[in-house]
Amino acid sequence: MKAKVYVTLKKGVLDPQGKAVMGALKSMKFDEVKDVRVGKFMELELNGASKADEEKRLKEMCERLLANTVIENYRIEIE
């Protein structure tokens, strides 16, 4: 079973990496860009337990390691 985890900064949290990317895009004349937020994307191969069990385990992984839940949100997709 394959899972995808998307981690993004919560609204209102300063994103210096996003600002740096935005500045670079503007300097390259991509003036249509209004804002950039940088996040993380992870793909995990799982040992095929039930989807409900895997979702529970993935949430635990996100809460304990993959996301800093104080400043980040996460979203899980299981295929």
PDB file of N, CA, C and O in Angstrom, chain B, residues numbered from 101:
ATOM      1  N   MET B 101       0.853  -1.172   0.000  1.00  0.00           N
ATOM      2  CA  MET B 101       0.000   0.000   0.000  1.00  0.00           C
ATOM      3  C   MET B 101       0.896   1.231   0.000  1.00  0.00           C
ATOM      4  O   MET B 101       1.923   1.258   0.678  1.00  0.00           O
ATOM      5  N   LYS B 102       0.511   2.237  -0.753  1.00  0.00           N
ATOM      6  CA  LYS B 102       1.295   3.470  -0.842  1.00  0.00           C
ATOM      7  C   LYS B 102       0.509   4.607  -0.208  1.00  0.00           C
ATOM      8  O   LYS B 102      -0.705   4.714  -0.380  1.00  0.00           O
ATOM      9  N   ALA B 103       1.215   5.445   0.523  1.00  0.00           N
ATOM     10  CA  ALA B 103       0.598   6.623   1.138  1.00  0.00           C
ATOM     11  C   ALA B 103       1.387   7.862   0.742  1.00  0.00           C
ATOM     12  O   ALA B 103       2.604   7.826   0.558  1.00  0.00           O
ATOM     13  N   LYS B 104       0.651   8.956   0.618  1.00  0.00           N
ATOM     14  CA  LYS B 104       1.267  10.261   0.360  1.00  0.00           C
ATOM     15  C   LYS B 104       0.921  11.172   1.520  1.00  0.00           C
ATOM     16  O   LYS B 104      -0.222  11.220   1.975  1.00  0.00           O
ATOM     17  N   VAL B 105       1.938  11.903   1.998  1.00  0.00           N
ATOM     18  CA  VAL B 105       1.744  12.833   3.104  1.00  0.00           C
ATOM     19  C   VAL B 105       2.190  14.209   2.632  1.00  0.00           C
ATOM     20  O   VAL B 105       3.313  14.388   2.162  1.00  0.00           O
ATOM     21  N   TYR B 106       1.294  15.174   2.763  1.00  0.00           N
ATOM     22  CA  TYR B 106       1.567  16.567   2.417  1.00  0.00           C
ATOM     23  C   TYR B 106       1.618  17.368   3.708  1.00  0.00           C
ATOM     24  O   TYR B 106       0.680  17.328   4.504  1.00  0.00           O
ATOM     25  N   VAL B 107       2.708  18.093   3.917  1.00  0.00           N
ATOM     26  CA  VAL B 107       2.869  18.914   5.118  1.00  0.00           C
ATOM     27  C   VAL B 107       3.030  20.364   4.673  1.00  0.00           C
ATOM     28  O   VAL B 107       3.893  20.681   3.854  1.00  0.00           O
ATOM     29  N   THR B 108       2.186  21.242   5.224  1.00  0.00           N
ATOM     30  CA  THR B 108       2.239  22.658   4.878  1.00  0.00           C
ATOM     31  C   THR B 108       2.219  23.504   6.142  1.00  0.00           C
ATOM     32  O   THR B 108       1.705  23.085   7.179  1.00  0.00           O
ATOM     33  N   LEU B 109       2.781  24.689   6.042  1.00  0.00           N
ATOM     34  CA  LEU B 109       2.761  25.607   7.168  1.00  0.00           C
ATOM     35  C   LEU B 109       1.341  26.105   7.406  1.00  0.00           C
ATOM     36  O   LEU B 109       0.582  26.328   6.462  1.00  0.00           O
ATOM     37  N   LYS B 110       0.997  26.274   8.666  1.00  0.00           N
ATOM     38  CA  LYS B 110      -0.316  26.829   8.999  1.00  0.00           C
ATOM     39  C   LYS B 110      -0.376  28.283   8.543  1.00  0.00           C
ATOM     40  O   LYS B 110       0.640  28.972   8.455  1.00  0.00           O
ATOM     41  N   LYS B 111      -1.592  28.724   8.257  1.00  0.00           N
ATOM     42  CA  LYS B 111      -1.805  30.104   7.846  1.00  0.00           C
ATOM     43  C   LYS B 111      -1.295  31.026   8.958  1.00  0.00           C
ATOM     44  O   LYS B 111      -1.538  30.770  10.137  1.00  0.00           O
ATOM     45  N   GLY B 112      -0.605  32.073   8.591  1.00  0.00           N
ATOM     46  CA  GLY B 112      -0.105  33.026   9.564  1.00  0.00           C
ATOM     47  C   GLY B 112       1.318  32.739  10.046  1.00  0.00           C
ATOM     48  O   GLY B 112       1.927  33.579  10.708  1.00  0.00           O
ATOM     49  N   VAL B 113       1.852  31.557   9.718  1.00  0.00           N
ATOM     50  CA  VAL B 113       3.225  31.224  10.103  1.00  0.00           C
ATOM     51  C   VAL B 113       4.164  31.773   9.028  1.00  0.00           C
ATOM     52  O   VAL B 113       3.971  31.523   7.838  1.00  0.00           O
ATOM     53  N   LEU B 114       5.168  32.512   9.452  1.00  0.00           N
ATOM     54  CA  LEU B 114       6.142  33.100   8.531  1.00  0.00           C
ATOM     55  C   LEU B 114       6.851  32.005   7.738  1.00  0.00           C
ATOM     56  O   LEU B 114       7.259  30.993   8.307  1.00  0.00           O
ATOM     57  N   ASP B 115       6.998  32.202   6.435  1.00  0.00           N
ATOM     58  CA  ASP B 115       7.628  31.228   5.549  1.00  0.00           C
ATOM     59  C   ASP B 115       8.797  31.873   4.808  1.00  0.00           C
ATOM     60  O   ASP B 115       8.632  32.306   3.667  1.00  0.00           O
ATOM     61  N   PRO B 116       9.985  31.945   5.436  1.00  0.00           N
ATOM     62  CA  PRO B 116      11.122  32.602   4.792  1.00  0.00           C
ATOM     63  C   PRO B 116      11.558  31.902   3.500  1.00  0.00           C
ATOM     64  O   PRO B 116      12.003  32.566   2.564  1.00  0.00           O
ATOM     65  N   GLN B 117      11.437  30.581   3.435  1.00  0.00           N
ATOM     66  CA  GLN B 117      11.806  29.875   2.215  1.00  0.00           C
ATOM     67  C   GLN B 117      10.842  30.243   1.088  1.00  0.00           C
ATOM     68  O   GLN B 117      11.267  30.442  -0.050  1.00  0.00           O
ATOM     69  N   GLY B 118       9.570  30.334   1.393  1.00  0.00           N
ATOM     70  CA  GLY B 118       8.585  30.756   0.399  1.00  0.00           C
ATOM     71  C   GLY B 118       8.866  32.166  -0.103  1.00  0.00           C
ATOM     72  O   GLY B 118       8.739  32.447  -1.295  1.00  0.00           O
ATOM     73  N   LYS B 119       9.250  33.055   0.822  1.00  0.00           N
ATOM     74  CA  LYS B 119       9.573  34.436   0.425  1.00  0.00           C
ATOM     75  C   LYS B 119      10.801  34.472  -0.484  1.00  0.00           C
ATOM     76  O   LYS B 119      10.849  35.250  -1.436  1.00  0.00           O
ATOM     77  N   ALA B 120      11.798  33.624  -0.187  1.00  0.00           N
ATOM     78  CA  ALA B 120      12.998  33.569  -1.029  1.00  0.00           C
ATOM     79  C   ALA B 120      12.655  33.074  -2.430  1.00  0.00           C
ATOM     80  O   ALA B 120      13.149  33.617  -3.418  1.00  0.00           O
ATOM     81  N   VAL B 121      11.810  32.043  -2.522  1.00  0.00           N
ATOM     82  CA  VAL B 121      11.392  31.528  -3.822  1.00  0.00           C
ATOM     83  C   VAL B 121      10.597  32.601  -4.574  1.00  0.00           C
ATOM     84  O   VAL B 121      10.785  32.791  -5.775  1.00  0.00           O
ATOM     85  N   MET B 122       9.725  33.289  -3.869  1.00  0.00           N
ATOM     86  CA  MET B 122       8.937  34.336  -4.510  1.00  0.00           C
ATOM     87  C   MET B 122       9.842  35.444  -5.038  1.00  0.00           C
ATOM     88  O   MET B 122       9.648  35.922  -6.155  1.00  0.00           O
ATOM     89  N   GLY B 123      10.815  35.850  -4.257  1.00  0.00           N
ATOM     90  CA  GLY B 123      11.758  36.871  -4.704  1.00  0.00           C
ATOM     91  C   GLY B 123      12.514  36.444  -5.954  1.00  0.00           C
ATOM     92  O   GLY B 123      12.722  37.244  -6.866  1.00  0.00           O
ATOM     93  N   ALA B 124      12.926  35.172  -5.995  1.00  0.00           N
ATOM     94  CA  ALA B 124      13.640  34.661  -7.170  1.00  0.00           C
ATOM     95  C   ALA B 124      12.721  34.647  -8.391  1.00  0.00           C
ATOM     96  O   ALA B 124      13.144  35.024  -9.484  1.00  0.00           O
ATOM     97  N   LEU B 125      11.471  34.218  -8.218  1.00  0.00           N
ATOM     98  CA  LEU B 125      10.526  34.207  -9.335  1.00  0.00           C
ATOM     99  C   LEU B 125      10.277  35.621  -9.862  1.00  0.00           C
ATOM    100  O   LEU B 125      10.226  35.837 -11.073  1.00  0.00           O
ATOM    101  N   LYS B 126      10.123  36.577  -8.948  1.00  0.00           N
ATOM    102  CA  LYS B 126       9.912  37.973  -9.359  1.00  0.00           C
ATOM    103  C   LYS B 126      11.118  38.497 -10.136  1.00  0.00           C
ATOM    104  O   LYS B 126      10.961  39.203 -11.132  1.00  0.00           O
ATOM    105  N   SER B 127      12.333  38.145  -9.676  1.00  0.00           N
ATOM    106  CA  SER B 127      13.538  38.611 -10.362  1.00  0.00           C
ATOM    107  C   SER B 127      13.679  37.984 -11.745  1.00  0.00           C
ATOM    108  O   SER B 127      14.395  38.505 -12.601  1.00  0.00           O
ATOM    109  N   MET B 128      12.992  36.863 -11.957  1.00  0.00           N
ATOM    110  CA  MET B 128      13.000  36.195 -13.260  1.00  0.00           C
ATOM    111  C   MET B 128      11.801  36.625 -14.105  1.00  0.00           C
ATOM    112  O   MET B 128      11.501  36.012 -15.130  1.00  0.00           O
ATOM    113  N   LYS B 129      11.117  37.689 -13.662  1.00  0.00           N
ATOM    114  CA  LYS B 129      10.003  38.300 -14.388  1.00  0.00           C
ATOM    115  C   LYS B 129       8.725  37.446 -14.396  1.00  0.00           C
ATOM    116  O   LYS B 129       7.917  37.557 -15.318  1.00  0.00           O
ATOM    117  N   PHE B 130       8.540  36.600 -13.382  1.00  0.00           N
ATOM    118  CA  PHE B 130       7.277  35.879 -13.214  1.00  0.00           C
ATOM    119  C   PHE B 130       6.390  36.709 -12.288  1.00  0.00           C
ATOM    120  O   PHE B 130       6.103  36.319 -11.156  1.00  0.00           O
ATOM    121  N   ASP B 131       5.964  37.862 -12.803  1.00  0.00           N
ATOM    122  CA  ASP B 131       5.248  38.844 -12.006  1.00  0.00           C
ATOM    123  C   ASP B 131       3.828  38.433 -11.624  1.00  0.00           C
ATOM    124  O   ASP B 131       3.220  39.059 -10.755  1.00  0.00           O
ATOM    125  N   GLU B 132       3.295  37.399 -12.255  1.00  0.00           N
ATOM    126  CA  GLU B 132       1.937  36.952 -11.931  1.00  0.00           C
ATOM    127  C   GLU B 132       1.857  36.222 -10.588  1.00  0.00           C
ATOM    128  O   GLU B 132       0.758  35.994 -10.083  1.00  0.00           O
ATOM    129  N   VAL B 133       2.995  35.853 -10.003  1.00  0.00           N
ATOM    130  CA  VAL B 133       3.011  35.132  -8.726  1.00  0.00           C
ATOM    131  C   VAL B 133       2.706  36.112  -7.601  1.00  0.00           C
ATOM    132  O   VAL B 133       3.419  37.098  -7.414  1.00  0.00           O
ATOM    133  N   LYS B 134       1.632  35.830  -6.846  1.00  0.00           N
ATOM    134  CA  LYS B 134       1.231  36.700  -5.738  1.00  0.00           C
ATOM    135  C   LYS B 134       1.856  36.267  -4.417  1.00  0.00           C
ATOM    136  O   LYS B 134       2.198  37.111  -3.589  1.00  0.00           O
ATOM    137  N   ASP B 135       2.008  34.960  -4.213  1.00  0.00           N
ATOM    138  CA  ASP B 135       2.565  34.459  -2.956  1.00  0.00           C
ATOM    139  C   ASP B 135       3.063  33.037  -3.168  1.00  0.00           C
ATOM    140  O   ASP B 135       2.580  32.328  -4.050  1.00  0.00           O
ATOM    141  N   VAL B 136       4.027  32.625  -2.361  1.00  0.00           N
ATOM    142  CA  VAL B 136       4.569  31.266  -2.410  1.00  0.00           C
ATOM    143  C   VAL B 136       4.669  30.740  -0.985  1.00  0.00           C
ATOM    144  O   VAL B 136       5.184  31.417  -0.095  1.00  0.00           O
ATOM    145  N   ARG B 137       4.173  29.531  -0.783  1.00  0.00           N
ATOM    146  CA  ARG B 137       4.326  28.823   0.491  1.00  0.00           C
ATOM    147  C   ARG B 137       5.019  27.503   0.160  1.00  0.00           C
ATOM    148  O   ARG B 137       4.595  26.790  -0.750  1.00  0.00           O
ATOM    149  N   VAL B 138       6.067  27.181   0.885  1.00  0.00           N
ATOM    150  CA  VAL B 138       6.830  25.959   0.637  1.00  0.00           C
ATOM    151  C   VAL B 138       6.451  24.921   1.684  1.00  0.00           C
ATOM    152  O   VAL B 138       6.332  25.238   2.867  1.00  0.00           O
ATOM    153  N   GLY B 139       6.262  23.686   1.247  1.00  0.00           N
ATOM    154  CA  GLY B 139       5.911  22.600   2.154  1.00  0.00           C
ATOM    155  C   GLY B 139       6.736  21.363   1.865  1.00  0.00           C
ATOM    156  O   GLY B 139       7.762  21.427   1.187  1.00  0.00           O
ATOM    157  N   LYS B 140       6.273  20.227   2.390  1.00  0.00           N
ATOM    158  CA  LYS B 140       6.972  18.962   2.207  1.00  0.00           C
ATOM    159  C   LYS B 140       5.996  17.936   1.636  1.00  0.00           C
ATOM    160  O   LYS B 140       4.797  17.981   1.913  1.00  0.00           O
ATOM    161  N   PHE B 141       6.521  17.020   0.842  1.00  0.00           N
ATOM    162  CA  PHE B 141       5.748  15.926   0.289  1.00  0.00           C
ATOM    163  C   PHE B 141       6.528  14.640   0.518  1.00  0.00           C
ATOM    164  O   PHE B 141       7.723  14.576   0.228  1.00  0.00           O
ATOM    165  N   MET B 142       5.858  13.619   1.036  1.00  0.00           N
ATOM    166  CA  MET B 142       6.506  12.331   1.300  1.00  0.00           C
ATOM    167  C   MET B 142       5.658  11.201   0.750  1.00  0.00           C
ATOM    168  O   MET B 142       4.431  11.237   0.845  1.00  0.00           O
ATOM    169  N   GLU B 143       6.309  10.190   0.171  1.00  0.00           N
ATOM    170  CA  GLU B 143       5.648   8.960  -0.244  1.00  0.00           C
ATOM    171  C   GLU B 143       6.159   7.843   0.643  1.00  0.00           C
ATOM    172  O   GLU B 143       7.366   7.688   0.831  1.00  0.00           O
ATOM    173  N   LEU B 144       5.245   7.072   1.182  1.00  0.00           N
ATOM    174  CA  LEU B 144       5.612   5.955   2.051  1.00  0.00           C
ATOM    175  C   LEU B 144       5.024   4.670   1.487  1.00  0.00           C
ATOM    176  O   LEU B 144       3.857   4.643   1.097  1.00  0.00           O
ATOM    177  N   GLU B 145       5.823   3.600   1.441  1.00  0.00           N
ATOM    178  CA  GLU B 145       5.347   2.269   1.085  1.00  0.00           C
ATOM    179  C   GLU B 145       5.049   1.563   2.393  1.00  0.00           C
ATOM    180  O   GLU B 145       5.898   1.485   3.281  1.00  0.00           O
ATOM    181  N   LEU B 146       3.836   1.052   2.499  1.00  0.00           N
ATOM    182  CA  LEU B 146       3.387   0.446   3.753  1.00  0.00           C
ATOM    183  C   LEU B 146       3.167  -1.052   3.575  1.00  0.00           C
ATOM    184  O   LEU B 146       2.979  -1.537   2.460  1.00  0.00           O
ATOM    185  N   ASN B 147       3.192  -1.774   4.687  1.00  0.00           N
ATOM    186  CA  ASN B 147       3.009  -3.222   4.689  1.00  0.00           C
ATOM    187  C   ASN B 147       1.555  -3.635   4.637  1.00  0.00           C
ATOM    188  O   ASN B 147       1.150  -4.381   5.529  1.00  0.00           O
ATOM    189  N   GLY B 148       0.767  -3.252   3.740  1.00  0.00           N
ATOM    190  CA  GLY B 148      -0.573  -3.707   3.455  1.00  0.00           C
ATOM    191  C   GLY B 148      -1.498  -4.173   4.558  1.00  0.00           C
ATOM    192  O   GLY B 148      -2.233  -5.135   4.336  1.00  0.00           O
ATOM    193  N   ALA B 149      -1.515  -3.571   5.715  1.00  0.00           N
ATOM    194  CA  ALA B 149      -2.571  -3.866   6.689  1.00  0.00           C
ATOM    195  C   ALA B 149      -3.855  -3.203   6.178  1.00  0.00           C
ATOM    196  O   ALA B 149      -3.880  -2.681   5.064  1.00  0.00           O
ATOM    197  N   SER B 150      -4.889  -3.222   6.965  1.00  0.00           N
ATOM    198  CA  SER B 150      -6.137  -2.601   6.510  1.00  0.00           C
ATOM    199  C   SER B 150      -5.947  -1.089   6.359  1.00  0.00           C
ATOM    200  O   SER B 150      -5.092  -0.488   7.010  1.00  0.00           O
ATOM    201  N   LYS B 151      -6.752  -0.496   5.496  1.00  0.00           N
ATOM    202  CA  LYS B 151      -6.652   0.945   5.239  1.00  0.00           C
ATOM    203  C   LYS B 151      -6.888   1.741   6.521  1.00  0.00           C
ATOM    204  O   LYS B 151      -6.203   2.733   6.766  1.00  0.00           O
ATOM    205  N   ALA B 152      -7.842   1.320   7.334  1.00  0.00           N
ATOM    206  CA  ALA B 152      -8.135   2.025   8.588  1.00  0.00           C
ATOM    207  C   ALA B 152      -6.947   1.962   9.539  1.00  0.00           C
ATOM    208  O   ALA B 152      -6.608   2.958  10.178  1.00  0.00           O
ATOM    209  N   ASP B 153      -6.310   0.788   9.634  1.00  0.00           N
ATOM    210  CA  ASP B 153      -5.130   0.641  10.501  1.00  0.00           C
ATOM    211  C   ASP B 153      -3.979   1.505  10.001  1.00  0.00           C
ATOM    212  O   ASP B 153      -3.301   2.171  10.783  1.00  0.00           O
ATOM    213  N   GLU B 154      -3.767   1.485   8.679  1.00  0.00           N
ATOM    214  CA  GLU B 154      -2.681   2.271   8.115  1.00  0.00           C
ATOM    215  C   GLU B 154      -2.917   3.771   8.310  1.00  0.00           C
ATOM    216  O   GLU B 154      -1.983   4.520   8.596  1.00  0.00           O
ATOM    217  N   GLU B 155      -4.160   4.199   8.155  1.00  0.00           N
ATOM    218  CA  GLU B 155      -4.463   5.616   8.364  1.00  0.00           C
ATOM    219  C   GLU B 155      -4.179   6.024   9.806  1.00  0.00           C
ATOM    220  O   GLU B 155      -3.640   7.104  10.052  1.00  0.00           O
ATOM    221  N   LYS B 156      -4.534   5.177  10.745  1.00  0.00           N
ATOM    222  CA  LYS B 156      -4.266   5.446  12.160  1.00  0.00           C
ATOM    223  C   LYS B 156      -2.760   5.548  12.413  1.00  0.00           C
ATOM    224  O   LYS B 156      -2.300   6.452  13.111  1.00  0.00           O
ATOM    225  N   ARG B 157      -2.004   4.618  11.842  1.00  0.00           N
ATOM    226  CA  ARG B 157      -0.543   4.624  12.028  1.00  0.00           C
ATOM    227  C   ARG B 157       0.088   5.850  11.367  1.00  0.00           C
ATOM    228  O   ARG B 157       1.001   6.457  11.926  1.00  0.00           O
ATOM    229  N   LEU B 158      -0.398   6.215  10.173  1.00  0.00           N
ATOM    230  CA  LEU B 158       0.136   7.391   9.493  1.00  0.00           C
ATOM    231  C   LEU B 158      -0.117   8.665  10.296  1.00  0.00           C
ATOM    232  O   LEU B 158       0.758   9.526  10.384  1.00  0.00           O
ATOM    233  N   LYS B 159      -1.295   8.788  10.877  1.00  0.00           N
ATOM    234  CA  LYS B 159      -1.581   9.953  11.716  1.00  0.00           C
ATOM    235  C   LYS B 159      -0.608  10.011  12.885  1.00  0.00           C
ATOM    236  O   LYS B 159      -0.125  11.082  13.253  1.00  0.00           O
ATOM    237  N   GLU B 160      -0.326   8.849  13.465  1.00  0.00           N
ATOM    238  CA  GLU B 160       0.632   8.793  14.575  1.00  0.00           C
ATOM    239  C   GLU B 160       2.020   9.220  14.098  1.00  0.00           C
ATOM    240  O   GLU B 160       2.712   9.965  14.792  1.00  0.00           O
ATOM    241  N   MET B 161       2.430   8.751  12.916  1.00  0.00           N
ATOM    242  CA  MET B 161       3.731   9.148  12.362  1.00  0.00           C
ATOM    243  C   MET B 161       3.812  10.654  12.162  1.00  0.00           C
ATOM    244  O   MET B 161       4.820  11.284  12.482  1.00  0.00           O
ATOM    245  N   CYS B 162       2.735  11.221  11.627  1.00  0.00           N
ATOM    246  CA  CYS B 162       2.704  12.667  11.387  1.00  0.00           C
ATOM    247  C   CYS B 162       2.762  13.445  12.693  1.00  0.00           C
ATOM    248  O   CYS B 162       3.504  14.420  12.808  1.00  0.00           O
ATOM    249  N   GLU B 163       1.991  13.021  13.663  1.00  0.00           N
ATOM    250  CA  GLU B 163       1.940  13.710  14.955  1.00  0.00           C
ATOM    251  C   GLU B 163       3.273  13.630  15.698  1.00  0.00           C
ATOM    252  O   GLU B 163       3.655  14.566  16.401  1.00  0.00           O
ATOM    253  N   ARG B 164       3.978  12.509  15.540  1.00  0.00           N
ATOM    254  CA  ARG B 164       5.199  12.299  16.315  1.00  0.00           C
ATOM    255  C   ARG B 164       6.476  12.707  15.596  1.00  0.00           C
ATOM    256  O   ARG B 164       7.465  13.042  16.247  1.00  0.00           O
ATOM    257  N   LEU B 165       6.476  12.684  14.233  1.00  0.00           N
ATOM    258  CA  LEU B 165       7.728  12.926  13.532  1.00  0.00           C
ATOM    259  C   LEU B 165       7.606  13.753  12.252  1.00  0.00           C
ATOM    260  O   LEU B 165       8.354  14.713  12.067  1.00  0.00           O
ATOM    261  N   LEU B 166       6.689  13.398  11.383  1.00  0.00           N
ATOM    262  CA  LEU B 166       6.689  13.969  10.038  1.00  0.00           C
ATOM    263  C   LEU B 166       6.249  15.420   9.967  1.00  0.00           C
ATOM    264  O   LEU B 166       6.654  16.140   9.054  1.00  0.00           O
ATOM    265  N   ALA B 167       5.429  15.865  10.911  1.00  0.00           N
ATOM    266  CA  ALA B 167       4.955  17.249  10.916  1.00  0.00           C
ATOM    267  C   ALA B 167       5.123  17.856  12.295  1.00  0.00           C
ATOM    268  O   ALA B 167       4.953  17.181  13.310  1.00  0.00           O
ATOM    269  N   ASN B 168       5.454  19.117  12.322  1.00  0.00           N
ATOM    270  CA  ASN B 168       5.477  19.871  13.576  1.00  0.00           C
ATOM    271  C   ASN B 168       4.089  20.491  13.709  1.00  0.00           C
ATOM    272  O   ASN B 168       3.822  21.556  13.152  1.00  0.00           O
ATOM    273  N   THR B 169       3.215  19.824  14.445  1.00  0.00           N
ATOM    274  CA  THR B 169       1.806  20.218  14.464  1.00  0.00           C
ATOM    275  C   THR B 169       1.551  21.568  15.142  1.00  0.00           C
ATOM    276  O   THR B 169       0.428  22.070  15.106  1.00  0.00           O
ATOM    277  N   VAL B 170       2.562  22.150  15.750  1.00  0.00           N
ATOM    278  CA  VAL B 170       2.414  23.488  16.309  1.00  0.00           C
ATOM    279  C   VAL B 170       2.323  24.510  15.174  1.00  0.00           C
ATOM    280  O   VAL B 170       1.550  25.465  15.250  1.00  0.00           O
ATOM    281  N   ILE B 171       3.120  24.303  14.119  1.00  0.00           N
ATOM    282  CA  ILE B 171       3.168  25.278  13.022  1.00  0.00           C
ATOM    283  C   ILE B 171       2.776  24.696  11.664  1.00  0.00           C
ATOM    284  O   ILE B 171       2.675  25.436  10.686  1.00  0.00           O
ATOM    285  N   GLU B 172       2.552  23.370  11.589  1.00  0.00           N
ATOM    286  CA  GLU B 172       2.265  22.742  10.307  1.00  0.00           C
ATOM    287  C   GLU B 172       0.961  21.942  10.338  1.00  0.00           C
ATOM    288  O   GLU B 172       0.562  21.406  11.372  1.00  0.00           O
ATOM    289  N   ASN B 173       0.322  21.881   9.191  1.00  0.00           N
ATOM    290  CA  ASN B 173      -0.816  20.993   8.962  1.00  0.00           C
ATOM    291  C   ASN B 173      -0.325  19.837   8.100  1.00  0.00           C
ATOM    292  O   ASN B 173       0.687  19.958   7.410  1.00  0.00           O
ATOM    293  N   TYR B 174      -1.043  18.715   8.142  1.00  0.00           N
ATOM    294  CA  TYR B 174      -0.707  17.615   7.253  1.00  0.00           C
ATOM    295  C   TYR B 174      -1.976  17.019   6.672  1.00  0.00           C
ATOM    296  O   TYR B 174      -3.064  17.111   7.239  1.00  0.00           O
ATOM    297  N   ARG B 175      -1.783  16.399   5.506  1.00  0.00           N
ATOM    298  CA  ARG B 175      -2.880  15.716   4.818  1.00  0.00           C
ATOM    299  C   ARG B 175      -2.358  14.388   4.327  1.00  0.00           C
ATOM    300  O   ARG B 175      -1.249  14.316   3.797  1.00  0.00           O
ATOM    301  N   ILE B 176      -3.144  13.326   4.494  1.00  0.00           N
ATOM    302  CA  ILE B 176      -2.750  11.974   4.127  1.00  0.00           C
ATOM    303  C   ILE B 176      -3.635  11.471   3.000  1.00  0.00           C
ATOM    304  O   ILE B 176      -4.851  11.662   3.022  1.00  0.00           O
ATOM    305  N   GLU B 177      -3.013  10.820   2.003  1.00  0.00           N
ATOM    306  CA  GLU B 177      -3.743  10.119   0.943  1.00  0.00           C
ATOM    307  C   GLU B 177      -3.220   8.696   0.902  1.00  0.00           C
ATOM    308  O   GLU B 177      -2.009   8.485   0.837  1.00  0.00           O
ATOM    309  N   ILE B 178      -4.111   7.715   0.940  1.00  0.00           N
ATOM    310  CA  ILE B 178      -3.720   6.311   0.858  1.00  0.00           C
ATOM    311  C   ILE B 178      -4.249   5.744  -0.449  1.00  0.00           C
ATOM    312  O   ILE B 178      -5.429   5.892  -0.769  1.00  0.00           O
ATOM    313  N   GLU B 179      -3.361   5.089  -1.206  1.00  0.00           N
ATOM    314  CA  GLU B 179      -3.744   4.497  -2.494  1.00  0.00           C
ATOM    315  C   GLU B 179      -3.985   3.010  -2.334  1.00  0.00           C
ATOM    316  O   GLU B 179      -4.318   2.331  -3.306  1.00  0.00           O
TER     317      GLU B 179
END
